């Protein structure tokens, strides 16, 4: 599954990361712009 940051466009890809997006801590932020998990949208 992929998740896109609505602020900067960064894409978090579960396939290439060690931790699935849903398992990231609630205080995790986008590594590019610092947006919170709430700013991410699941991609189809």
Secondary structure, DSSP 8 states (H G I E B T S, - for coil): -EEEETTT--EEETTTSSS-GGGS-TT-B-TTT--BGGGEEEE-
